[in-house]
Amino acid sequence: MSSSRKSGRPAPLFAALGDETRLLLISRLCDDGPTSVSGLTAGSGVTRQAVSKHLRVMGKAGLVHCTQRGRESVWQLDRRRIEEARRCLDLISKRWDDALGRLRALVEE
């Protein structure tokens, strides 16, 4: 478990989510379930080396984890971290809604 995951800080999580290729990988893992690097690379236009690098970044953020199946490494999404990102965004959204409500009340006075 990474230190960023232990501390519950959202910045490393959102940094890992802030890349188009990593979002594609997350989407594929959501759709396909646990998948090897070869499976994630197929049809993506991204090299195995690049996919592996992105998976390591995502792993450090706690978004994915790897298990061995024979000689193959299989990557799986940690849905708890996605849920954590959603909760964080919901909190930010609520704060914005509250601030806009206060602004609206002030303007209407």
Secondary structure in CASP SS format (residue, H / E / C, confidence):
PFRMAT SS
TARGET T0000
AUTHOR 0000-0000-0000
METHOD secondary structure of the structure
MODEL  1
M C 1.00
S C 1.00
S H 1.00
S H 1.00
R H 1.00
K H 1.00
S H 1.00
G C 1.00
R C 1.00
P H 1.00
A H 1.00
P H 1.00
L H 1.00
F H 1.00
A H 1.00
A H 1.00
L H 1.00
G C 1.00
D C 1.00
E H 1.00
T H 1.00
R H 1.00
L H 1.00
L H 1.00
L H 1.00
I H 1.00
S H 1.00
R H 1.00
L H 1.00
C H 1.00
D H 1.00
D H 1.00
G C 1.00
P C 1.00
T E 1.00
S E 1.00
V H 1.00
S H 1.00
G H 1.00
L H 1.00
T H 1.00
A C 1.00
G C 1.00
S C 1.00
G C 1.00
V C 1.00
T C 1.00
R H 1.00
Q H 1.00
A H 1.00
V H 1.00
S H 1.00
K H 1.00
H H 1.00
L H 1.00
R H 1.00
V H 1.00
M H 1.00
G H 1.00
K H 1.00
A C 1.00
G C 1.00
L C 1.00
V E 1.00
H E 1.00
C E 1.00
T E 1.00
Q E 1.00
R E 1.00
G C 1.00
R C 1.00
E E 1.00
S E 1.00
V E 1.00
W E 1.00
Q E 1.00
L E 1.00
D C 1.00
R H 1.00
R H 1.00
R H 1.00
I H 1.00
E H 1.00
E H 1.00
A H 1.00
R H 1.00
R H 1.00
C H 1.00
L H 1.00
D H 1.00
L H 1.00
I H 1.00
S H 1.00
K H 1.00
R H 1.00
W H 1.00
D H 1.00
D H 1.00
A H 1.00
L H 1.00
G H 1.00
R H 1.00
L H 1.00
R H 1.00
A H 1.00
L H 1.00
V H 1.00
E H 1.00
E C 1.00
END
